[in-house]
Amino acid sequence: MVDYTLHNYFRSSTSVRVRIALALKNISYGYRAYALLSDEHKAAKYLQINPQGLVPSLETNEGPALTQSLAILEYLDETHPAPPLLPKDPLGRARVRALSQIIACDIHPVNNLRILQMLKSEFNADKAAIKNWFSHWVHEGFGALETRLGESDTGKFCHGDQPGMADICLFAQVLNNARFDVDMDIYPHIMRIHKTCTSLSAFKAAMPAAQIDAQ
Ligand SMILES: N[C@@H](CCC(=O)N[C@@H](CS)C(=O)NCC(=O)O)C(=O)O
């Protein structure tokens, strides 16, 4: 039997992604919180788990800790196939990975805490400038995502009628956007899917406010 410990932070959207996948697949796990604003993720002990000093990491009793949220999602999908996070057909898989990566590769990395901190400390960006930066990169990615969600493969969720990897990424990013007041009224497909996800217990359980370190 595999033991899982999730090293994460309540508000981290990449942590939200892994918490949703664990909940959808009904996998129980230990919860270890790192306060990012106090740099707990940069402590030597955590760097032994994840040399990148980023959350989340998923520790198992089978080998080295897993890092990178999308790699963790794919590992969970391969080890616990039901319910699937990716479709079976190669074209469908490529589509879902592409929708996910709009968020995970092209929006999230440039809006990560360490980037925003550097904008402030090295480039004197004030609150308004940081908000502008954050919104700019969200709109770049979400504009394209919204267009793609107009495709016929979209159903109740990003791809068909079951939630998968792209919905997980979408849901977590929309939560992040709320903290920066990003105008979401211009994204009807994204907001419809986000609302549908919000009604599912796995998504509710993964939300920041439901975590012990949110108290
Ligand atoms: N590509 C990585 C990104 C992980 C990541 O950047 N996590 C953020 C929290 S959402 C973090 O640890 N930030 C700490 C920092 O920026 O110092 C993944 O998907 O797991």
The ligand as a Gaussian input file, in Angstrom:
#p B3LYP/6-31G(d) Opt

LIG

0 1
 N        5.609000      24.185000     -12.483000
 C        5.488000      23.937000     -11.084000
 C        5.307000      25.258000     -10.375000
 C        5.258000      25.119000      -8.872000
 C        5.169000      26.497000      -8.235000
 O        5.670000      27.483000      -8.790000
 N        4.531000      26.575000      -7.059000
 C        4.378000      27.855000      -6.422000
 C        3.087000      27.917000      -5.647000
 S        1.691000      27.906000      -6.718000
 C        5.526000      28.067000      -5.450000
 O        5.994000      27.142000      -4.810000
 N        5.972000      29.319000      -5.344000
 C        6.983000      29.665000      -4.429000
 C        7.772000      30.851000      -4.866000
 O        7.462000      31.431000      -5.924000
 O        8.692000      31.195000      -4.121000
 C        4.313000      22.987000     -10.818000
 O        3.390000      22.949000     -11.639000
 O        4.323000      22.265000      -9.809000

